[in-house]
Amino acid sequence: MAKEKIPSTPAIRTLKENGVTFTLRAYKYEDRGGTEVAARELGCDEHQTVKTLVMEDEHKKPFIILMHGDRQVSTKNLARAIGTKGVTPCDPALAQKHTGYMVGGTSPFGIRKAMPIYAEESILDLPKIFINAGHRGLLAEMDPVEMARIIDLKPVRVGI
């Protein structure tokens, strides 16, 4: 059986350059399957899978919010938490332009354009997380403390 080729992404390079201990976990990507498919395929808890969502404020300034796979973001609470009138999901083509990643493969590591990164604070309390490594069907299993060490995360409580 041929070994599957793992792509080298900006996310993976960023993790390696910063000395992060992580394990790459590949799975069969399904379009619009999200964290539910990733958790099922990898045999992990969907609560530990972290989705990387690109949003924008009312001035069209982009930012990232990291959320548990089994929870949703309250845009009303998020807007209040970050001090803006409103937030909306970023158009997928624009999100790709900002981050350098295709939707479904967006990682908070090695993004093309510097932007604020917010995280549901309870993610940081988990023993380990599974977060996108910059390619569809590829997650990095790691300690969330390591993630917080290399990203300037702003914790928020906006999950529902």
N, C-alpha and C positions, 0 to 999 in steps of 0.2 A: 504494500500500500504506500502510495506516495505521500510524503510529508506535506502538509498544507503550508503554503508560503504566507507568513505573517508580514503585512506591510509595515514599513517604517514611517511613522507619522510624526508631525511636529509634537504631538502630545507625548508619544513614546520617547522621543529625543529629549524633551523637556524633563520628563521624569528621570531618565538616565543621567542627564547633566546635573541634576540636583540631588543625586544619590538616593532617590526614593526606592524603597524595597517594594516591589509589586510583582504580581503574576498576571500574565496576559491570559485571558479566557475567551476563546473563540466559540461562536455558536452560529447556527444557521439563521441568518437574518430573514425576517418576514416584514414586508412593507406594511407599515402601520401597526405592527405587532407590539411595538414599544417594550416597556420593562416587563410586562406580563410574559411575553415570549422569551425574553432574555433570562428571566428568573426560572421559567419552566425548563428551558434548554440547559441551563447551567446547574440546575438543582439547588438554587439558593432562594432565600426569602426575598420577595419583591420589595419589602420594606428596606432592604439593604441595597437594592439597585437604585442608583441615583441618576435622575434624568437632568440633563443640562438644557435649560430653556432660554432662548434668546428673546428678550422683550424690549420694548422701547417706552419711554415716557411720553408725555404730551408734546414735548419738543422734538420728538423723533430721535432722542439720544438712546443708543442701545446699551443694554446691560444684560448680565446673565443671572439667572436664579437657579440654584441647585435644589431639587426637591426629591423626597422619597418617591420611589416608583409607584407605590400604592396610594399616594395622596395627590391632591390637586393644589394649585396655587390660588389663593383668594386674591384676585387682582385689586380688590378694594382695600384689603388689609396691607397688601404689598405697597400700593401707592401711598397709603398712610405711613407705613414704616420707613419709606425712603424719602418722604417729604415732597411728593409730587401730586398733581391733581388726578392723574390717571395713568394706567399702564395697559398696554395691549401686546399680544404676541407679535413678534417681528415677522414680516413677510419672509417666507423661506429663502427666496433668492437674495434678499437683502441680508438675512442672517448668515448665509453662506459667504457673502462678500465681507461681512464684518469679522467672521471667525476663521474663514478659510476651510470650513468643514461643511459637508453635505448634511442636511437634516437627516437625523437617524444615526449620524456619526459624529455629532457635535461633542467636543470635549472642552472643559474649561482650561486645559493645559495647552500651551503653545498656540494661543489664538493670535490671529493676524493683527487685530486692532485692540489696543489696550482699552478696557472698559471695566466698570465696576462689576464685581462678582459678589452676589448675595447667596447665602445658604440657609436653608431651614436649620435652625440651631441644633435640633435633636439629631441631625445627621452626624454631628461631631461626637456624639455620645455612643455611637455604634462601635462594636469591636472591630468590624471590617466593613468595607463598602465595595461595590462593584460599579465602576464609573466608566463612561465611554473613553476609549483610548484613541479616538480620532478616526475611526473607520467603522462603517456599518458592520455589525456582527462581531465586534471586538471590544471587550471590557477589560479594565485593569482592576484586579482585586488588590486592595490595599487598606492600610490603616488610615482612617480619616484625619488623624493627627498629622500624618505625613502630607496629606493634601493641604491642610491648613498651614503647614510650615512653608510651602512653596507658593501659595496663592494668598493674596491679601483679601481674605474672605470677610464679609460683613454679615454676622449672624442676624437672622430675622425669624419671627414666628408668624408665618403666613399660610401654613398648610391647613387644608380642610379635608 
